Amino acid sequence: MTSSQIAKENIARINKAIQYIEEHLEKKLLLEEIAKKAHFSPYHFHRLFSLVLGETPNEFITRKRIEKAASFLIHKKEVSITEVSDWVGFSSLPVFSRAFRKFYGLSPNDFKKSSTEKFSKICKTESKKGQIQITFEQYISSIQKSLNWIQMNATTEVKITERLHLAYISHVGKMDHIGNVYHQLIRWATPKGLMSQENLRMLTIYHDSPKITDPNHLRMSACMVLNQAVNVDGEVGLRTIEPTKCAISRLEIAPYEFQTAWESNFVWMSENGYKKADQDPFEIYYNNPEDHPEGKCIVDLCIPVQ
């Protein structure tokens, strides 16, 4: 059986389990408990999860904990490594240190010292001897250049977002493949009349950072904002983004400008004294770029802040 042959309803249930894991990394996560959330037996859940994600539940949990720890070590240098280990759910500091070194090839302390750039990207490579090597590349050449870009191209402010009720389909893999997922969501929504609802908005949630996570493991949600209650089926799920304090940039940009826009928005956030919160960043689309005379997207980039 391949992932494409798995019932869409089962994929939706797996996605609920993934959401539960990501929201409870700091807790002890037992296979039986997670499987119950998805309404599977532990054996069936382990088998389907591994098939859909390409890694076992335990491998997924460990990777998510380590990547979250890496984010803390880069962005919250004032926090001790012991605190980071506790925050991401490791049973002890030695266990955390061994798992982190195996994943990144560096101890947490060396990793923290090495990531000196204010804005850097983690690059993992494998040497001829099979050893993991890690480097940090500065991905923003000029902070002032980024600030100038965001000032010229965006209206940026910090405010509380409205509560957003969403229908979504999850995507795991490279960012440029999410368009296919949106086509699936639109095919589901059109016969229900949802594409004709007032103030139609689509939304992408980024559950992983491309600065930290392997491109093939990036998880995103392709979403539609709902103005009314709907029944979902197949691989479509429901979720809610509660009112969230965010640094929000409203832009009208071409698709190739999104990376620059996100990087500049993060610079604006940091340079104005805000720190990223634990919630996932997201973007809200207000138009179909195919209908725009210049093929541009009208979009809000939203970074949750403390």
C-alpha positions in Angstrom: 0.0 0.0 0.0 1.3 3.5 -0.9 0.3 6.8 0.8 -1.8 7.7 -2.3 -3.9 4.5 -1.6 -4.6 5.4 2.0 -8.2 6.5 2.6 -8.4 10.3 2.8 -10.4 10.0 6.0 -7.4 8.2 7.6 -5.0 11.0 6.4 -7.3 13.5 8.1 -7.1 11.5 11.3 -3.3 11.3 11.1 -3.2 15.1 10.7 -5.2 15.4 13.9 -2.6 13.3 15.7 0.2 15.5 14.2 -1.5 18.6 15.5 -1.8 17.1 18.9 1.9 16.1 18.9 3.0 19.6 17.9 0.9 21.2 20.5 2.1 19.0 23.4 5.8 18.4 22.7 6.7 19.4 26.3 4.7 16.5 27.6 5.4 12.8 27.8 3.8 11.5 24.5 2.7 7.9 24.6 1.9 6.0 21.4 -1.4 4.7 22.9 -2.5 8.2 23.8 -1.7 9.7 20.4 -3.4 6.8 18.6 -6.5 7.3 20.7 -6.7 10.9 19.6 -6.8 9.8 16.0 -9.2 6.9 16.7 -6.8 4.1 15.7 -5.3 1.1 17.5 -1.6 1.7 18.4 -0.5 -0.9 15.8 -2.6 0.5 13.0 -1.7 4.1 13.8 2.1 3.4 13.9 1.8 1.7 10.5 -0.2 4.4 8.8 1.7 7.3 10.4 5.0 5.8 9.2 3.6 5.3 5.7 2.2 8.9 5.4 5.1 10.8 7.0 8.0 8.5 6.0 9.2 8.3 9.7 7.8 6.6 12.8 5.9 8.5 15.4 8.8 8.4 17.7 11.2 9.7 15.0 8.8 12.5 14.2 8.4 13.5 17.9 12.2 13.5 18.4 12.8 15.5 15.3 10.2 18.1 16.1 11.6 18.5 19.7 15.1 18.9 18.4 14.1 21.4 15.7 12.1 23.4 18.2 15.1 23.3 20.6 17.3 24.6 17.8 14.9 27.5 17.3 15.1 28.4 21.0 18.9 28.2 21.0 19.1 30.6 18.1 16.4 33.1 19.1 16.4 32.9 22.9 20.1 32.8 23.8 19.3 34.1 27.3 17.6 30.8 28.1 19.7 28.0 29.6 20.1 24.7 27.7 18.5 22.9 30.7 15.4 25.1 30.3 15.3 24.4 26.6 15.5 20.7 27.2 12.6 20.9 29.6 10.5 23.1 27.3 10.7 20.6 24.4 9.9 17.5 26.5 13.2 15.6 27.0 13.3 13.4 30.1 16.8 14.7 31.1 19.6 17.0 29.9 21.9 14.0 28.9 19.2 12.5 26.8 18.6 15.8 25.1 22.3 16.4 24.5 22.8 13.0 22.9 19.8 13.3 20.7 20.7 16.8 19.6 24.3 15.9 18.8 23.1 12.9 16.8 20.8 15.1 14.8 23.0 18.2 14.2 26.5 16.9 14.9 27.1 19.5 17.6 26.3 19.6 21.3 23.5 22.1 22.2 26.1 24.4 23.8 28.3 24.4 20.7 25.3 24.9 18.5 24.2 27.9 20.5 27.7 29.4 20.3 28.0 28.8 16.6 24.8 30.4 15.6 26.1 33.9 16.2 24.4 35.6 13.3 21.2 37.5 14.2 19.6 36.0 11.1 21.1 32.7 10.0 20.1 29.5 8.2 21.2 26.1 9.4 22.9 24.0 6.7 23.4 20.2 7.3 25.7 18.3 5.1 27.1 14.8 5.2 30.8 14.3 4.9 32.5 11.4 2.9 32.9 9.6 6.2 29.1 9.8 6.8 29.4 12.3 9.6 27.0 15.2 9.9 28.5 18.6 9.4 26.7 21.8 10.2 27.2 25.4 9.2 25.3 28.6 9.7 24.8 30.8 6.7 23.7 34.4 7.0 20.7 34.7 4.8 20.1 38.4 5.1 23.0 40.4 3.7 21.9 43.8 5.1 19.4 44.5 7.9 19.0 48.1 6.7 18.3 46.8 3.2 15.5 44.6 4.5 14.1 47.4 6.6 14.1 49.7 3.5 12.4 47.0 1.5 9.6 46.4 4.0 9.1 50.2 4.4 8.7 50.7 0.6 6.5 47.7 0.0 4.4 47.1 3.0 2.2 48.5 5.7 3.4 46.9 8.9 1.8 47.0 12.4 1.4 44.9 15.5 -2.2 44.0 16.3 -4.5 41.2 17.5 -5.9 39.1 14.7 -9.5 38.0 14.6 -10.5 34.4 15.4 -10.2 32.4 12.2 -12.1 29.2 11.6 -10.4 27.1 8.9 -10.9 24.2 6.6 -7.5 22.7 5.7 -5.5 20.0 4.0 -2.0 19.3 5.3 1.1 19.2 3.1 4.4 17.7 3.9 7.3 18.4 1.6 8.8 21.2 -0.5 7.1 24.6 -0.4 6.6 24.9 -4.1 4.4 21.8 -4.1 1.7 23.3 -1.9 -0.2 24.6 -5.0 -1.4 21.1 -5.7 -2.8 20.9 -2.2 -4.7 24.2 -2.8 -6.2 22.7 -6.0 -7.5 19.7 -3.9 -9.0 22.1 -1.3 -10.7 24.2 -4.0 -12.1 21.0 -5.7 -13.6 20.1 -2.3 -14.9 23.6 -1.5 -16.4 24.5 -4.9 -19.5 22.2 -4.9 -20.2 23.4 -1.3 -20.4 27.0 -2.5 -17.5 28.0 -0.3 -15.6 29.6 -3.2 -18.4 32.1 -3.5 -18.6 33.1 0.1 -18.2 36.8 1.0 -14.7 38.0 1.8 -13.1 34.9 0.5 -9.7 34.3 2.0 -7.1 31.5 1.7 -4.4 31.0 4.3 -1.2 29.1 4.6 0.2 28.0 8.0 3.9 27.2 8.3 4.4 24.6 11.0 8.1 24.3 10.3 10.8 26.9 9.6 12.8 26.4 6.3 15.7 27.8 8.2 15.8 24.7 10.4 13.8 21.8 8.8 14.8 19.7 5.9 12.8 20.9 2.8 11.4 17.4 2.3 10.0 17.4 5.9 8.4 20.9 5.9 4.8 20.8 7.0 2.3 23.4 6.0 -1.5 23.7 6.0 -3.4 24.9 3.0 -6.5 26.6 4.4 -9.7 28.4 3.6 -11.3 30.9 6.1 -14.8 29.8 6.8 -17.7 32.2 7.4 -20.1 29.5 8.4 -20.1 26.0 9.9 -19.4 23.2 7.4 -19.1 19.5 7.5 -15.8 18.2 6.3 -14.9 14.9 4.7 -12.0 13.1 3.3 -8.6 14.6 4.1 -10.1 18.0 4.9 -9.9 18.9 8.5 -11.1 21.8 10.7 -8.9 24.0 12.9 -9.1 27.4 14.5 -6.5 30.2 14.9 -7.4 32.0 18.1 -7.0 35.8 18.3 -3.2 36.3 18.2 -0.9 39.2 18.7 1.1 39.4 15.4 3.5 41.6 13.4 1.5 41.9 10.2 2.7 43.2 6.9 0.1 43.9 4.2 1.8 43.6 0.7 1.0 43.4 -3.0 3.8 41.3 -4.4 4.7 38.9 -7.1 5.2 35.2 -6.1 9.0 35.4 -6.4 9.1 38.2 -3.7 7.6 36.1 -0.9 11.0 35.0 0.5 12.3 38.5 0.6 9.0 39.6 2.2 9.1 37.1 5.0 12.8 37.7 5.7 12.2 41.5 5.8 9.2 41.0 8.1 11.3 39.0 10.5 13.9 41.8 10.5 11.3 44.4 11.1 9.9 42.4 14.0 13.3 42.0 15.6 14.6 45.5 15.0 11.4 46.9 16.6 12.0 45.0 19.8 9.5 42.1 19.3 10.2 38.4 19.9 8.6 35.6 18.0 6.0 33.7 20.0 5.7 29.9 19.9 2.7 29.9 17.5 3.2 29.2 13.8 3.4 32.1 11.3 0.8 32.3 8.6 -0.1 34.3 5.5 -3.6 35.4 4.4 -4.4 35.8 0.7 -7.1 38.3 -0.3 -7.1 37.7 -4.1 -6.4 35.3 -6.9 -3.2 36.5 -8.5 -4.5 35.2 -11.8 -7.1 37.9 -11.7 -4.6 40.7 -10.9 -3.4 42.7 -13.9 0.2 42.2 -12.8 -0.2 38.7 -11.4 0.4 39.9 -7.9 -0.8 38.6 -4.5 -2.5 40.8 -2.0 -1.4 39.2 1.2 -0.9 39.6 5.0 2.2 38.0 6.4 1.5 37.3 10.1 4.3 36.5 12.7 2.9 35.8 16.2 4.9 37.8 18.8 5.2 37.8 22.5 
